[in-house]
Amino acid sequence: MAVYDKIKQLIIDELSVDESKISPNARLVEDLGADSIDAVELIMKVEDEFNVQISDEVLQSIKTVNDLVAYLENNK
């Protein structure tokens, strides 16, 4: 399964967002409605799923689904 597909499924599960709202350019907060608690839970799931640690500095730069996918693809 591609990174994007895994991220998409995690977003659906964690944020209870309709699949049609998720696109690479969808902003996690503005478009998908993630509040700070949702964002923390989503990142924890992503870290577990991909066996990575995402620093707070990196988290501040992740605004869209594609930002998250690109980070994961570049840090495998």
mmCIF file of the N, C-alpha and C atoms, coordinates in Angstrom:
data_MODEL
# 
_entry.id   MODEL 
# 
loop_
_atom_site.group_PDB 
_atom_site.id 
_atom_site.type_symbol 
_atom_site.label_atom_id 
_atom_site.label_alt_id 
_atom_site.label_comp_id 
_atom_site.label_asym_id 
_atom_site.label_entity_id 
_atom_site.label_seq_id 
_atom_site.pdbx_PDB_ins_code 
_atom_site.Cartn_x 
_atom_site.Cartn_y 
_atom_site.Cartn_z 
_atom_site.occupancy 
_atom_site.B_iso_or_equiv 
_atom_site.pdbx_formal_charge 
_atom_site.auth_seq_id 
_atom_site.auth_comp_id 
_atom_site.auth_asym_id 
_atom_site.auth_atom_id 
_atom_site.pdbx_PDB_model_num 
ATOM 1   N N  . MET A 1 1  ? 0.852   -1.185 0.000  1.00 0.00 ? 1  MET A N  1 
ATOM 2   C CA . MET A 1 1  ? 0.000   0.000  0.000  1.00 0.00 ? 1  MET A CA 1 
ATOM 3   C C  . MET A 1 1  ? 0.892   1.240  0.000  1.00 0.00 ? 1  MET A C  1 
ATOM 4   N N  . ALA A 1 2  ? 0.565   2.184  -0.831 1.00 0.00 ? 2  ALA A N  1 
ATOM 5   C CA . ALA A 1 2  ? 1.346   3.409  -0.946 1.00 0.00 ? 2  ALA A CA 1 
ATOM 6   C C  . ALA A 1 2  ? 1.207   4.259  0.311  1.00 0.00 ? 2  ALA A C  1 
ATOM 7   N N  . VAL A 1 3  ? 2.217   5.088  0.533  1.00 0.00 ? 3  VAL A N  1 
ATOM 8   C CA . VAL A 1 3  ? 2.220   5.972  1.710  1.00 0.00 ? 3  VAL A CA 1 
ATOM 9   C C  . VAL A 1 3  ? 0.958   6.829  1.731  1.00 0.00 ? 3  VAL A C  1 
ATOM 10  N N  . TYR A 1 4  ? 0.614   7.415  0.587  1.00 0.00 ? 4  TYR A N  1 
ATOM 11  C CA . TYR A 1 4  ? -0.575  8.272  0.530  1.00 0.00 ? 4  TYR A CA 1 
ATOM 12  C C  . TYR A 1 4  ? -1.822  7.509  0.954  1.00 0.00 ? 4  TYR A C  1 
ATOM 13  N N  . ASP A 1 5  ? -1.968  6.294  0.483  1.00 0.00 ? 5  ASP A N  1 
ATOM 14  C CA . ASP A 1 5  ? -3.158  5.499  0.810  1.00 0.00 ? 5  ASP A CA 1 
ATOM 15  C C  . ASP A 1 5  ? -3.221  5.186  2.307  1.00 0.00 ? 5  ASP A C  1 
ATOM 16  N N  . LYS A 1 6  ? -2.062  4.885  2.895  1.00 0.00 ? 6  LYS A N  1 
ATOM 17  C CA . LYS A 1 6  ? -2.035  4.618  4.335  1.00 0.00 ? 6  LYS A CA 1 
ATOM 18  C C  . LYS A 1 6  ? -2.402  5.868  5.125  1.00 0.00 ? 6  LYS A C  1 
ATOM 19  N N  . ILE A 1 7  ? -1.833  6.996  4.719  1.00 0.00 ? 7  ILE A N  1 
ATOM 20  C CA . ILE A 1 7  ? -2.126  8.261  5.402  1.00 0.00 ? 7  ILE A CA 1 
ATOM 21  C C  . ILE A 1 7  ? -3.605  8.589  5.264  1.00 0.00 ? 7  ILE A C  1 
ATOM 22  N N  . LYS A 1 8  ? -4.129  8.402  4.083  1.00 0.00 ? 8  LYS A N  1 
ATOM 23  C CA . LYS A 1 8  ? -5.544  8.672  3.833  1.00 0.00 ? 8  LYS A CA 1 
ATOM 24  C C  . LYS A 1 8  ? -6.425  7.841  4.771  1.00 0.00 ? 8  LYS A C  1 
ATOM 25  N N  . GLN A 1 9  ? -6.107  6.568  4.916  1.00 0.00 ? 9  GLN A N  1 
ATOM 26  C CA . GLN A 1 9  ? -6.889  5.700  5.795  1.00 0.00 ? 9  GLN A CA 1 
ATOM 27  C C  . GLN A 1 9  ? -6.758  6.129  7.258  1.00 0.00 ? 9  GLN A C  1 
ATOM 28  N N  . LEU A 1 10 ? -5.560  6.509  7.673  1.00 0.00 ? 10 LEU A N  1 
ATOM 29  C CA . LEU A 1 10 ? -5.370  6.981  9.047  1.00 0.00 ? 10 LEU A CA 1 
ATOM 30  C C  . LEU A 1 10 ? -6.186  8.251  9.307  1.00 0.00 ? 10 LEU A C  1 
ATOM 31  N N  . ILE A 1 11 ? -6.229  9.135  8.325  1.00 0.00 ? 11 ILE A N  1 
ATOM 32  C CA . ILE A 1 11 ? -7.012  10.369 8.470  1.00 0.00 ? 11 ILE A CA 1 
ATOM 33  C C  . ILE A 1 11 ? -8.498  10.037 8.580  1.00 0.00 ? 11 ILE A C  1 
ATOM 34  N N  . ILE A 1 12 ? -8.970  9.129  7.749  1.00 0.00 ? 12 ILE A N  1 
ATOM 35  C CA . ILE A 1 12 ? -10.377 8.714  7.808  1.00 0.00 ? 12 ILE A CA 1 
ATOM 36  C C  . ILE A 1 12 ? -10.690 8.151  9.192  1.00 0.00 ? 12 ILE A C  1 
ATOM 37  N N  . ASP A 1 13 ? -9.805  7.288  9.690  1.00 0.00 ? 13 ASP A N  1 
ATOM 38  C CA . ASP A 1 13 ? -10.029 6.647  10.986 1.00 0.00 ? 13 ASP A CA 1 
ATOM 39  C C  . ASP A 1 13 ? -9.943  7.632  12.146 1.00 0.00 ? 13 ASP A C  1 
ATOM 40  N N  . GLU A 1 14 ? -8.937  8.498  12.139 1.00 0.00 ? 14 GLU A N  1 
ATOM 41  C CA . GLU A 1 14 ? -8.693  9.387  13.275 1.00 0.00 ? 14 GLU A CA 1 
ATOM 42  C C  . GLU A 1 14 ? -9.572  10.637 13.270 1.00 0.00 ? 14 GLU A C  1 
ATOM 43  N N  . LEU A 1 15 ? -9.810  11.197 12.110 1.00 0.00 ? 15 LEU A N  1 
ATOM 44  C CA . LEU A 1 15 ? -10.548 12.464 12.030 1.00 0.00 ? 15 LEU A CA 1 
ATOM 45  C C  . LEU A 1 15 ? -12.003 12.288 11.625 1.00 0.00 ? 15 LEU A C  1 
ATOM 46  N N  . SER A 1 16 ? -12.396 11.059 11.323 1.00 0.00 ? 16 SER A N  1 
ATOM 47  C CA . SER A 1 16 ? -13.765 10.781 10.866 1.00 0.00 ? 16 SER A CA 1 
ATOM 48  C C  . SER A 1 16 ? -14.164 11.697 9.717  1.00 0.00 ? 16 SER A C  1 
ATOM 49  N N  . VAL A 1 17 ? -13.257 11.802 8.759  1.00 0.00 ? 17 VAL A N  1 
ATOM 50  C CA . VAL A 1 17 ? -13.467 12.668 7.598  1.00 0.00 ? 17 VAL A CA 1 
ATOM 51  C C  . VAL A 1 17 ? -13.917 11.809 6.432  1.00 0.00 ? 17 VAL A C  1 
ATOM 52  N N  . ASP A 1 18 ? -14.848 12.327 5.642  1.00 0.00 ? 18 ASP A N  1 
ATOM 53  C CA . ASP A 1 18 ? -15.287 11.627 4.441  1.00 0.00 ? 18 ASP A CA 1 
ATOM 54  C C  . ASP A 1 18 ? -14.118 11.532 3.460  1.00 0.00 ? 18 ASP A C  1 
ATOM 55  N N  . GLU A 1 19 ? -13.951 10.376 2.879  1.00 0.00 ? 19 GLU A N  1 
ATOM 56  C CA . GLU A 1 19 ? -12.837 10.135 1.958  1.00 0.00 ? 19 GLU A CA 1 
ATOM 57  C C  . GLU A 1 19 ? -12.776 11.152 0.827  1.00 0.00 ? 19 GLU A C  1 
ATOM 58  N N  . SER A 1 20 ? -13.917 11.638 0.378  1.00 0.00 ? 20 SER A N  1 
ATOM 59  C CA . SER A 1 20 ? -13.946 12.581 -0.743 1.00 0.00 ? 20 SER A CA 1 
ATOM 60  C C  . SER A 1 20 ? -13.309 13.929 -0.397 1.00 0.00 ? 20 SER A C  1 
ATOM 61  N N  . LYS A 1 21 ? -13.166 14.240 0.887  1.00 0.00 ? 21 LYS A N  1 
ATOM 62  C CA . LYS A 1 21 ? -12.557 15.511 1.302  1.00 0.00 ? 21 LYS A CA 1 
ATOM 63  C C  . LYS A 1 21 ? -11.037 15.444 1.342  1.00 0.00 ? 21 LYS A C  1 
ATOM 64  N N  . ILE A 1 22 ? -10.488 14.232 1.268  1.00 0.00 ? 22 ILE A N  1 
ATOM 65  C CA . ILE A 1 22 ? -9.048  14.062 1.402  1.00 0.00 ? 22 ILE A CA 1 
ATOM 66  C C  . ILE A 1 22 ? -8.395  14.080 0.024  1.00 0.00 ? 22 ILE A C  1 
ATOM 67  N N  . SER A 1 23 ? -7.465  15.006 -0.135 1.00 0.00 ? 23 SER A N  1 
ATOM 68  C CA . SER A 1 23 ? -6.667  15.099 -1.353 1.00 0.00 ? 23 SER A CA 1 
ATOM 69  C C  . SER A 1 23 ? -5.247  15.464 -0.934 1.00 0.00 ? 23 SER A C  1 
ATOM 70  N N  . PRO A 1 24 ? -4.287  15.341 -1.834 1.00 0.00 ? 24 PRO A N  1 
ATOM 71  C CA . PRO A 1 24 ? -2.919  15.697 -1.452 1.00 0.00 ? 24 PRO A CA 1 
ATOM 72  C C  . PRO A 1 24 ? -2.784  17.140 -0.947 1.00 0.00 ? 24 PRO A C  1 
ATOM 73  N N  . ASN A 1 25 ? -3.570  18.037 -1.495 1.00 0.00 ? 25 ASN A N  1 
ATOM 74  C CA . ASN A 1 25 ? -3.470  19.449 -1.109 1.00 0.00 ? 25 ASN A CA 1 
ATOM 75  C C  . ASN A 1 25 ? -4.396  19.835 0.042  1.00 0.00 ? 25 ASN A C  1 
ATOM 76  N N  . ALA A 1 26 ? -5.155  18.887 0.574  1.00 0.00 ? 26 ALA A N  1 
ATOM 77  C CA . ALA A 1 26 ? -6.056  19.183 1.693  1.00 0.00 ? 26 ALA A CA 1 
ATOM 78  C C  . ALA A 1 26 ? -5.234  19.573 2.920  1.00 0.00 ? 26 ALA A C  1 
ATOM 79  N N  . ARG A 1 27 ? -5.613  20.693 3.531  1.00 0.00 ? 27 ARG A N  1 
ATOM 80  C CA . ARG A 1 27 ? -4.926  21.155 4.740  1.00 0.00 ? 27 ARG A CA 1 
ATOM 81  C C  . ARG A 1 27 ? -5.531  20.440 5.940  1.00 0.00 ? 27 ARG A C  1 
ATOM 82  N N  . LEU A 1 28 ? -4.673  19.933 6.797  1.00 0.00 ? 28 LEU A N  1 
ATOM 83  C CA . LEU A 1 28 ? -5.128  19.114 7.918  1.00 0.00 ? 28 LEU A CA 1 
ATOM 84  C C  . LEU A 1 28 ? -6.079  19.867 8.843  1.00 0.00 ? 28 LEU A C  1 
ATOM 85  N N  . VAL A 1 29 ? -5.773  21.116 9.130  1.00 0.00 ? 29 VAL A N  1 
ATOM 86  C CA . VAL A 1 29 ? -6.609  21.887 10.054 1.00 0.00 ? 29 VAL A CA 1 
ATOM 87  C C  . VAL A 1 29 ? -7.774  22.535 9.327  1.00 0.00 ? 29 VAL A C  1 
ATOM 88  N N  . GLU A 1 30 ? -7.476  23.338 8.335  1.00 0.00 ? 30 GLU A N  1 
ATOM 89  C CA . GLU A 1 30 ? -8.511  24.133 7.678  1.00 0.00 ? 30 GLU A CA 1 
ATOM 90  C C  . GLU A 1 30 ? -9.508  23.301 6.878  1.00 0.00 ? 30 GLU A C  1 
ATOM 91  N N  . ASP A 1 31 ? -9.016  22.314 6.129  1.00 0.00 ? 31 ASP A N  1 
ATOM 92  C CA . ASP A 1 31 ? -9.894  21.547 5.250  1.00 0.00 ? 31 ASP A CA 1 
ATOM 93  C C  . ASP A 1 31 ? -10.457 20.283 5.900  1.00 0.00 ? 31 ASP A C  1 
ATOM 94  N N  . LEU A 1 32 ? -9.655  19.660 6.774  1.00 0.00 ? 32 LEU A N  1 
ATOM 95  C CA . LEU A 1 32 ? -10.072 18.381 7.352  1.00 0.00 ? 32 LEU A CA 1 
ATOM 96  C C  . LEU A 1 32 ? -10.517 18.501 8.800  1.00 0.00 ? 32 LEU A C  1 
ATOM 97  N N  . GLY A 1 33 ? -10.429 19.701 9.361  1.00 0.00 ? 33 GLY A N  1 
ATOM 98  C CA . GLY A 1 33 ? -10.994 19.963 10.685 1.00 0.00 ? 33 GLY A CA 1 
ATOM 99  C C  . GLY A 1 33 ? -10.230 19.405 11.873 1.00 0.00 ? 33 GLY A C  1 
ATOM 100 N N  . ALA A 1 34 ? -8.939  19.125 11.697 1.00 0.00 ? 34 ALA A N  1 
ATOM 101 C CA . ALA A 1 34 ? -8.151  18.588 12.814 1.00 0.00 ? 34 ALA A CA 1 
ATOM 102 C C  . ALA A 1 34 ? -7.883  19.693 13.834 1.00 0.00 ? 34 ALA A C  1 
ATOM 103 N N  . ASP A 1 35 ? -8.265  19.444 15.092 1.00 0.00 ? 35 ASP A N  1 
ATOM 104 C CA . ASP A 1 35 ? -7.875  20.382 16.137 1.00 0.00 ? 35 ASP A CA 1 
ATOM 105 C C  . ASP A 1 35 ? -6.557  19.878 16.731 1.00 0.00 ? 35 ASP A C  1 
ATOM 106 N N  . SER A 1 36 ? -6.055  20.539 17.755 1.00 0.00 ? 36 SER A N  1 
ATOM 107 C CA . SER A 1 36 ? -4.735  20.166 18.282 1.00 0.00 ? 36 SER A CA 1 
ATOM 108 C C  . SER A 1 36 ? -4.705  18.739 18.825 1.00 0.00 ? 36 SER A C  1 
ATOM 109 N N  . ILE A 1 37 ? -5.760  18.326 19.486 1.00 0.00 ? 37 ILE A N  1 
ATOM 110 C CA . ILE A 1 37 ? -5.808  16.951 20.017 1.00 0.00 ? 37 ILE A CA 1 
ATOM 111 C C  . ILE A 1 37 ? -5.873  15.945 18.876 1.00 0.00 ? 37 ILE A C  1 
ATOM 112 N N  . ASP A 1 38 ? -6.704  16.225 17.866 1.00 0.00 ? 38 ASP A N  1 
ATOM 113 C CA . ASP A 1 38 ? -6.789  15.340 16.696 1.00 0.00 ? 38 ASP A CA 1 
ATOM 114 C C  . ASP A 1 38 ? -5.431  15.214 16.017 1.00 0.00 ? 38 ASP A C  1 
ATOM 115 N N  . ALA A 1 39 ? -4.749  16.337 15.884 1.00 0.00 ? 39 ALA A N  1 
ATOM 116 C CA . ALA A 1 39 ? -3.453  16.342 15.213 1.00 0.00 ? 39 ALA A CA 1 
ATOM 117 C C  . ALA A 1 39 ? -2.448  15.484 15.969 1.00 0.00 ? 39 ALA A C  1 
ATOM 118 N N  . VAL A 1 40 ? -2.412  15.603 17.291 1.00 0.00 ? 40 VAL A N  1 
ATOM 119 C CA . VAL A 1 40 ? -1.499  14.807 18.108 1.00 0.00 ? 40 VAL A CA 1 
ATOM 120 C C  . VAL A 1 40 ? -1.813  13.322 17.950 1.00 0.00 ? 40 VAL A C  1 
ATOM 121 N N  . GLU A 1 41 ? -3.078  12.966 18.020 1.00 0.00 ? 41 GLU A N  1 
ATOM 122 C CA . GLU A 1 41 ? -3.471  11.564 17.882 1.00 0.00 ? 41 GLU A CA 1 
ATOM 123 C C  . GLU A 1 41 ? -3.129  11.028 16.491 1.00 0.00 ? 41 GLU A C  1 
ATOM 124 N N  . LEU A 1 42 ? -3.361  11.835 15.477 1.00 0.00 ? 42 LEU A N  1 
ATOM 125 C CA . LEU A 1 42 ? -3.037  11.420 14.112 1.00 0.00 ? 42 LEU A CA 1 
ATOM 126 C C  . LEU A 1 42 ? -1.532  11.196 13.964 1.00 0.00 ? 42 LEU A C  1 
ATOM 127 N N  . ILE A 1 43 ? -0.741  12.115 14.467 1.00 0.00 ? 43 ILE A N  1 
ATOM 128 C CA . ILE A 1 43 ? 0.709   11.986 14.353 1.00 0.00 ? 43 ILE A CA 1 
ATOM 129 C C  . ILE A 1 43 ? 1.206   10.767 15.126 1.00 0.00 ? 43 ILE A C  1 
ATOM 130 N N  . MET A 1 44 ? 0.630   10.498 16.281 1.00 0.00 ? 44 MET A N  1 
ATOM 131 C CA . MET A 1 44 ? 1.013   9.298  17.043 1.00 0.00 ? 44 MET A CA 1 
ATOM 132 C C  . MET A 1 44 ? 0.733   8.037  16.227 1.00 0.00 ? 44 MET A C  1 
ATOM 133 N N  . LYS A 1 45 ? -0.413  7.994  15.572 1.00 0.00 ? 45 LYS A N  1 
ATOM 134 C CA . LYS A 1 45 ? -0.762  6.837  14.731 1.00 0.00 ? 45 LYS A CA 1 
ATOM 135 C C  . LYS A 1 45 ? 0.197   6.718  13.545 1.00 0.00 ? 45 LYS A C  1 
ATOM 136 N N  . VAL A 1 46 ? 0.520   7.863  12.942 1.00 0.00 ? 46 VAL A N  1 
ATOM 137 C CA . VAL A 1 46 ? 1.452   7.865  11.809 1.00 0.00 ? 46 VAL A CA 1 
ATOM 138 C C  . VAL A 1 46 ? 2.817   7.361  12.261 1.00 0.00 ? 46 VAL A C  1 
ATOM 139 N N  . GLU A 1 47 ? 3.284   7.850  13.405 1.00 0.00 ? 47 GLU A N  1 
ATOM 140 C CA . GLU A 1 47 ? 4.582   7.412  13.927 1.00 0.00 ? 47 GLU A CA 1 
ATOM 141 C C  . GLU A 1 47 ? 4.587   5.901  14.179 1.00 0.00 ? 47 GLU A C  1 
ATOM 142 N N  . ASP A 1 48 ? 3.511   5.385  14.747 1.00 0.00 ? 48 ASP A N  1 
ATOM 143 C CA . ASP A 1 48 ? 3.416   3.941  14.992 1.00 0.00 ? 48 ASP A CA 1 
ATOM 144 C C  . ASP A 1 48 ? 3.383   3.156  13.678 1.00 0.00 ? 48 ASP A C  1 
ATOM 145 N N  . GLU A 1 49 ? 2.553   3.608  12.758 1.00 0.00 ? 49 GLU A N  1 
ATOM 146 C CA . GLU A 1 49 ? 2.377   2.902  11.481 1.00 0.00 ? 49 GLU A CA 1 
ATOM 147 C C  . GLU A 1 49 ? 3.667   2.849  10.665 1.00 0.00 ? 49 GLU A C  1 
ATOM 148 N N  . PHE A 1 50 ? 4.413   3.965  10.658 1.00 0.00 ? 50 PHE A N  1 
ATOM 149 C CA . PHE A 1 50 ? 5.602   4.066  9.816  1.00 0.00 ? 50 PHE A CA 1 
ATOM 150 C C  . PHE A 1 50 ? 6.907   3.905  10.596 1.00 0.00 ? 50 PHE A C  1 
ATOM 151 N N  . ASN A 1 51 ? 6.788   3.665  11.904 1.00 0.00 ? 51 ASN A N  1 
ATOM 152 C CA . ASN A 1 51 ? 7.955   3.476  12.760 1.00 0.00 ? 51 ASN A CA 1 
ATOM 153 C C  . ASN A 1 51 ? 8.962   4.623  12.622 1.00 0.00 ? 51 ASN A C  1 
ATOM 154 N N  . VAL A 1 52 ? 8.448   5.849  12.779 1.00 0.00 ? 52 VAL A N  1 
ATOM 155 C CA . VAL A 1 52 ? 9.278   7.056  12.705 1.00 0.00 ? 52 VAL A CA 1 
ATOM 156 C C  . VAL A 1 52 ? 8.971   7.945  13.911 1.00 0.00 ? 52 VAL A C  1 
ATOM 157 N N  . GLN A 1 53 ? 9.870   8.868  14.164 1.00 0.00 ? 53 GLN A N  1 
ATOM 158 C CA . GLN A 1 53 ? 9.638   9.926  15.146 1.00 0.00 ? 53 GLN A CA 1 
ATOM 159 C C  . GLN A 1 53 ? 9.622   11.236 14.378 1.00 0.00 ? 53 GLN A C  1 
ATOM 160 N N  . ILE A 1 54 ? 8.566   12.008 14.527 1.00 0.00 ? 54 ILE A N  1 
ATOM 161 C CA . ILE A 1 54 ? 8.461   13.288 13.832 1.00 0.00 ? 54 ILE A CA 1 
ATOM 162 C C  . ILE A 1 54 ? 8.676   14.381 14.869 1.00 0.00 ? 54 ILE A C  1 
ATOM 163 N N  . SER A 1 55 ? 9.714   15.184 14.670 1.00 0.00 ? 55 SER A N  1 
ATOM 164 C CA . SER A 1 55 ? 10.057  16.219 15.641 1.00 0.00 ? 55 SER A CA 1 
ATOM 165 C C  . SER A 1 55 ? 9.021   17.347 15.623 1.00 0.00 ? 55 SER A C  1 
ATOM 166 N N  . ASP A 1 56 ? 8.975   18.095 16.711 1.00 0.00 ? 56 ASP A N  1 
ATOM 167 C CA . ASP A 1 56 ? 8.061   19.232 16.797 1.00 0.00 ? 56 ASP A CA 1 
ATOM 168 C C  . ASP A 1 56 ? 8.363   20.257 15.709 1.00 0.00 ? 56 ASP A C  1 
ATOM 169 N N  . GLU A 1 57 ? 9.634   20.429 15.392 1.00 0.00 ? 57 GLU A N  1 
ATOM 170 C CA . GLU A 1 57 ? 10.016  21.384 14.341 1.00 0.00 ? 57 GLU A CA 1 
ATOM 171 C C  . GLU A 1 57 ? 9.433   20.976 12.996 1.00 0.00 ? 57 GLU A C  1 
ATOM 172 N N  . VAL A 1 58 ? 9.524   19.689 12.700 1.00 0.00 ? 58 VAL A N  1 
ATOM 173 C CA . VAL A 1 58 ? 8.976   19.179 11.439 1.00 0.00 ? 58 VAL A CA 1 
ATOM 174 C C  . VAL A 1 58 ? 7.460   19.302 11.449 1.00 0.00 ? 58 VAL A C  1 
ATOM 175 N N  . LEU A 1 59 ? 6.843   18.981 12.571 1.00 0.00 ? 59 LEU A N  1 
ATOM 176 C CA . LEU A 1 59 ? 5.379   19.050 12.670 1.00 0.00 ? 59 LEU A CA 1 
ATOM 177 C C  . LEU A 1 59 ? 4.854   20.439 12.331 1.00 0.00 ? 59 LEU A C  1 
ATOM 178 N N  . GLN A 1 60 ? 5.578   21.460 12.743 1.00 0.00 ? 60 GLN A N  1 
ATOM 179 C CA . GLN A 1 60 ? 5.137   22.824 12.464 1.00 0.00 ? 60 GLN A CA 1 
ATOM 180 C C  . GLN A 1 60 ? 5.117   23.129 10.977 1.00 0.00 ? 60 GLN A C  1 
ATOM 181 N N  . SER A 1 61 ? 5.921   22.401 10.196 1.00 0.00 ? 61 SER A N  1 
ATOM 182 C CA . SER A 1 61 ? 5.972   22.651 8.755  1.00 0.00 ? 61 SER A CA 1 
ATOM 183 C C  . SER A 1 61 ? 4.973   21.794 7.976  1.00 0.00 ? 61 SER A C  1 
ATOM 184 N N  . ILE A 1 62 ? 4.348   20.832 8.639  1.00 0.00 ? 62 ILE A N  1 
ATOM 185 C CA . ILE A 1 62 ? 3.389   19.950 7.953  1.00 0.00 ? 62 ILE A CA 1 
ATOM 186 C C  . ILE A 1 62 ? 1.996   20.571 8.022  1.00 0.00 ? 62 ILE A C  1 
ATOM 187 N N  . LYS A 1 63 ? 1.550   21.029 6.888  1.00 0.00 ? 63 LYS A N  1 
ATOM 188 C CA . LYS A 1 63 ? 0.238   21.685 6.808  1.00 0.00 ? 63 LYS A CA 1 
ATOM 189 C C  . LYS A 1 63 ? -0.777  20.890 5.995  1.00 0.00 ? 63 LYS A C  1 
ATOM 190 N N  . THR A 1 64 ? -0.287  20.157 4.986  1.00 0.00 ? 64 THR A N  1 
ATOM 191 C CA . THR A 1 64 ? -1.190  19.435 4.085  1.00 0.00 ? 64 THR A CA 1 
ATOM 192 C C  . THR A 1 64 ? -0.923  17.936 4.146  1.00 0.00 ? 64 THR A C  1 
ATOM 193 N N  . VAL A 1 65 ? -1.838  17.180 3.581  1.00 0.00 ? 65 VAL A N  1 
ATOM 194 C CA . VAL A 1 65 ? -1.668  15.736 3.475  1.00 0.00 ? 65 VAL A CA 1 
ATOM 195 C C  . VAL A 1 65 ? -0.375  15.444 2.713  1.00 0.00 ? 65 VAL A C  1 
ATOM 196 N N  . ASN A 1 66 ? -0.140  16.171 1.640  1.00 0.00 ? 66 ASN A N  1 
ATOM 197 C CA . ASN A 1 66 ? 1.052   15.950 0.831  1.00 0.00 ? 66 ASN A CA 1 
ATOM 198 C C  . ASN A 1 66 ? 2.335   16.252 1.605  1.00 0.00 ? 66 ASN A C  1 
ATOM 199 N N  . ASP A 1 67 ? 2.323   17.266 2.478  1.00 0.00 ? 67 ASP A N  1 
ATOM 200 C CA . ASP A 1 67 ? 3.499   17.558 3.313  1.00 0.00 ? 67 ASP A CA 1 
ATOM 201 C C  . ASP A 1 67 ? 3.852   16.335 4.155  1.00 0.00 ? 67 ASP A C  1 
ATOM 202 N N  . LEU A 1 68 ? 2.846   15.714 4.728  1.00 0.00 ? 68 LEU A N  1 
ATOM 203 C CA . LEU A 1 68 ? 3.057   14.547 5.571  1.00 0.00 ? 68 LEU A CA 1 
ATOM 204 C C  . LEU A 1 68 ? 3.563   13.363 4.743  1.00 0.00 ? 68 LEU A C  1 
ATOM 205 N N  . VAL A 1 69 ? 2.951   13.137 3.600  1.00 0.00 ? 69 VAL A N  1 
ATOM 206 C CA . VAL A 1 69 ? 3.368   12.044 2.718  1.00 0.00 ? 69 VAL A CA 1 
ATOM 207 C C  . VAL A 1 69 ? 4.812   12.261 2.262  1.00 0.00 ? 69 VAL A C  1 
ATOM 208 N N  . ALA A 1 70 ? 5.138   13.478 1.840  1.00 0.00 ? 70 ALA A N  1 
ATOM 209 C CA . ALA A 1 70 ? 6.494   13.776 1.365  1.00 0.00 ? 70 ALA A CA 1 
ATOM 210 C C  . ALA A 1 70 ? 7.519   13.546 2.470  1.00 0.00 ? 70 ALA A C  1 
ATOM 211 N N  . TYR A 1 71 ? 7.205   13.975 3.683  1.00 0.00 ? 71 TYR A N  1 
ATOM 212 C CA . TYR A 1 71 ? 8.122   13.763 4.806  1.00 0.00 ? 71 TYR A CA 1 
ATOM 213 C C  . TYR A 1 71 ? 8.375   12.264 5.006  1.00 0.00 ? 71 TYR A C  1 
ATOM 214 N N  . LEU A 1 72 ? 7.306   11.487 5.014  1.00 0.00 ? 72 LEU A N  1 
ATOM 215 C CA . LEU A 1 72 ? 7.451   10.053 5.241  1.00 0.00 ? 72 LEU A CA 1 
ATOM 216 C C  . LEU A 1 72 ? 8.222   9.368  4.111  1.00 0.00 ? 72 LEU A C  1 
ATOM 217 N N  . GLU A 1 73 ? 7.960   9.764  2.882  1.00 0.00 ? 73 GLU A N  1 
ATOM 218 C CA . GLU A 1 73 ? 8.651   9.156  1.751  1.00 0.00 ? 73 GLU A CA 1 
ATOM 219 C C  . GLU A 1 73 ? 10.144  9.497  1.767  1.00 0.00 ? 73 GLU A C  1 
ATOM 220 N N  . ASN A 1 74 ? 10.476  10.680 2.258  1.00 0.00 ? 74 ASN A N  1 
ATOM 221 C CA . ASN A 1 74 ? 11.873  11.113 2.287  1.00 0.00 ? 74 ASN A CA 1 
ATOM 222 C C  . ASN A 1 74 ? 12.616  10.659 3.535  1.00 0.00 ? 74 ASN A C  1 
ATOM 223 N N  . ASN A 1 75 ? 11.904  10.081 4.504  1.00 0.00 ? 75 ASN A N  1 
ATOM 224 C CA . ASN A 1 75 ? 12.530  9.688  5.761  1.00 0.00 ? 75 ASN A CA 1 
ATOM 225 C C  . ASN A 1 75 ? 12.249  8.236  6.122  1.00 0.00 ? 75 ASN A C  1 
ATOM 226 N N  . LYS A 1 76 ? 12.233  7.381  5.118  1.00 0.00 ? 76 LYS A N  1 
ATOM 227 C CA . LYS A 1 76 ? 11.976  5.951  5.357  1.00 0.00 ? 76 LYS A CA 1 
ATOM 228 C C  . LYS A 1 76 ? 13.180  5.302  5.992  1.00 0.00 ? 76 LYS A C  1 
# 
